Amino acid sequence: MQATGINISETQRKALSPLTYLLLALLCLFAFAPGIASLPPTDRDESRFVQATKQMVESGDYVDIRFQDVPRYKKPAGIYWLQSAAVLVSGQGSEAPIWVYRLVSVLAGTFSVLALAFIGDRMFGRTAGVIAGLGLMGILMLGFEARIAKTDATLLATALLAQGSLAAIYLGHKNGQPQGRANWLFWIAQGLALLIKGPVIPFLSLLTIAALALFDRDRSWLRKLRPFTGLLVTLFVAAPWLILITLKTGAEFWQESVGKDLLSKVGSGQESHGFPPGYYFLTYSVFMWPFALVALEGGLKALRRFRQDPRLLFCLAWYLPYWVAIELIPTKLPHYALPAYPAMILLMAWTLTDPSAASIKLSRWQSWLRRACAFGMFGISIGLAAIALGITPYFLGHFSWWGLLAAVLVLIAARYGIGAPDDMDPVKRIAFAAAAAAAAFGVLTIKVLPPLKAMWLSPEIAEGFEKLKPCPTSKLVSAGYGEPSLVFLAGTETKLTNGKGAAEALAADPACAIAVVTADETKGFLAAVPRGADALKKLGSIEGVNYSKGEARALTFYMLAK
């Protein structure tokens, strides 16, 4: 395979300027920061992460990971350390609000955008670098993950560090250019990724390397990875905490993280998230919105040119094997595909900036696939606009001008994202689409979603508890409603139980304890209280929807009558 026409050397052309990266970083703050303070903690994963981090700060134990008294060993400690650092820097300690925890994802999302702009610049030129950065900034998946305090935005940052380093090694070899420190960065990134979410990114990189070795007969570049010393570097990064947690818990961490979490996801659908193969194929247009169509077109054209261009081979090797692998794994969650999406965005940047890409004709099956994606994009855009416009009337019974604005922004993002108008400069078109998508997400997370009180039961319960509690040391007992966001908002000592457990908790602290009981647990609760309802004082009630389960909930506050 020849490297003809590839130019990734800074000595041959100008790279993106520091000012461009600064502007991209500012745009990322515009895209990701709105809503991180106004959007309540979401259930369930985010609230489990932030509550475990909160307990780390409360206890001062940064090795063990727990949600209340339950060990949380499904993921390593990396994300908890980063969130703990943000909390400590804030100076608010365990009382830090949710936005402090979310700053880690905002910064990780920003790093990811800058990293992809850098990779795109080195692979396809400055204009492509800008398009790649803007494209990643605007997609729906990162718009969500970068403002939520989970692992996935940070994992994406490690993926781009790893895959960008791998690209520098492979394409540098093909172009006869020195790799610099790329091999060390590659192995450091693997160690960091292990600390964030285990073997996901090493698996991604291994599949990329295997695909490159399969389709490119020149495999001499593999020696430049220096795998033996590289593995030592990865172990140096990841091993200290793994040793500490093993010393503290014995085999429990490995049984939970590898035996129960990793292997169960590979072997069967875990936590009601099992779907057949084809899930990511069908949901691609949703999570890559509004750039799914143009990115797909780039990928389809790359399939017809990759044997002549190692850059295209690298992008396909990054995306396709990993996509096939996660389709075959029974457990499927939307964010599993996020580490592969940058490859498609790079191909979008290539097809929009390389004049030769315009002459590539799609085959019949590719044309049909493109039409199907276009149809899907149309339906998804209309659906997102309808949700933005209709969610406030549905929950609150009145029209929202903010919802209308969000719907209009969605349609603007869709129009420019699908490539219309054709004669518009591609950078401007992608910038308009990304800005409109980011603005839509911001309006939704600041003005549309937070006021929907019926959706946010945990903040309503926590607020009610703060107003009603008779003692400074009062503890909340929740029967029938067990979402982790309630623990984060109402306090680590909040007890999640059933009706009988709530009655026992009131009896144990008759002067100060308050119970909140769902309608379906009320019978058991009253039966377990001596003298039943006569011994209780009703303090108030709340009605809403538990969106994690899709069920309506009516809850009543009780304490023992004096």
Beta strands, then each sheet from edge to edge (+ up, - down):
strand 1: 66-67
strand 2: 70-71
strand 3: 476-479
strand 4: 495-497
strand 5: 514-518
strand 6: 536-546
strand 7: 551-560
sheet 1: 1+ 2-
sheet 2: 4+ 3+ 5+ 7- 6+
end
